[in-house]
Amino acid sequence: MIAVKPLVHLDAVVSLPGSKSLTQRAMAIASLAQGESRLRNILVADDTMIFAEVLRKLGVEIRQSGADITIQKAGGLAGQAVREMHLGNNGTALRLLAGLVSLQKGAFVLTGDKRLCERPLQPLLDALAVLGVTSHTAGGRGYPPVTIAGGGLRGGTVVLRDIGSSQYVSSLLIAAPYAAGAITIVLEGRIPSLPYIALTIETMDAFGVKVASTGDHRYSVKSGQSYRGRDFTIEGDASSASYFFLAAALLQGRMRVENINLETRQGDIGFLALLESLGCTVRRENHVIEVLGGKMPTGEMVFDMAAMPDIVPSLAMLCAARPGRSVIRNVAHLRLKESDRIAALSAELRKTGIAAEERPDGLIIEGGTPRGTRIKTYDDHRIAMSFAILGLIAPGMEIEDEACVGKSFPGFWKALEGLR
């Protein structure tokens, strides 16, 4: 457990670690590329190191020096027996690997800790089945452990409707160039985190593969393309930046965040527009964003967070301190993250004295003056970090299981202390 000390004045600078989303996408793509890739400024954290170790089991050569790694294409696992790959609670790796192992020969078991085995995979498995891949889950329930019989993808059209994760789409896109025929993916209904599909496409393009996309959420990848190894720098993590932007808003202070791409495709950069609607001033410079906190508006506000669900914990802290009623909606898929984040946020906010109500697709929060309390983190890095920032204005905040931030931001506690 760690006690958070309140902060009266904020005027600080922080440099971001590499993006977790981009690191794992680039690792997956580089593992398929012809030639060697050098990835610079990767996120060195629990999730990315788990992914690297599993890629090594697939025959990928990975060498690491600090925050730089070199990756050489897998040699293939023809004739291998079933091999189990344990992914901890890394949902991104689970989904990306489902596509990668479909291209290999042999059978592979993807599994993880208890929470990962509660996160659904069936929509992706159904899509892979359309493309000729056989898979099996216990009782056919669609949750890990999942056994995937590789052997390659055939071409075809896959339709995904009202899915709970855009990472299903990213998994299919990344594997698609190596299918026997062209693959078209059609999205219908509600698709969360759509900007991260654009991030995947942009990264594929950087490694030499083109995706044809139209405004009607159709994506086509021609077969016969191949990724080419390259030198690739991972930009700073917009999700991690949100905690420091949040600090500026709560303390009405000044926060400069370095190592951030102003043109990033990371959807969570959209938090800046929300902050501006909540009284903050945002200044953008070369790879630096400065947020100046201001007086937050009162009254009822409604936030549709479908495009950036990982920002909801940070937004919830702002709503807790803002005078008025806040409705956070269109994030039912948050119940399938590292924790049930809707339930977790509601329960822990109530412990701080803030009225918070669960809804099937979000939260209703009545803002006020949150007080410090002992926060249960549910082994969820984003719950821990968001409530830690709230502790800067709520004396007496204590965060249990503080090491869970190692999933995405091992240096968080040091960075938090550096704000002083």
Secondary structure, DSSP 8 states (H G I E B T S, - for coil): -EE----S--EEEEE--B-HHHHHHHHHHHTTSBSEEEEES---SHHHHHHHHHHHHTT-EEEEETTEEEEE-----TT---EEEE-TT-HHHHHHHHHHHHTSSSEEEEE-STTGGGS--HHHHHHHHHTT-EEEEGGG-S-SSEEEE-S----EEEEEES-S-THHHHHHHHHGGGSSS-EEEEEES--TTTHHHHHHHHHHHHTT---EEETTTEEEE-TT---B--EEE--B-HHHHHHHHHHHHHHT-EEEEES--TT---GGGGHHHHHHHTT-EEEEETTEEEEE------S-EEEE-TT-GGGHHHHHHHHHHSSSEEEEES-GGGGGSSS-HHHHHHHHHHHTT-EEEEETTEEEEE-------EE--TT-HHHHHHHHHHTTTSTT-EESSGGGGGGT-TTHHHHHHHT-
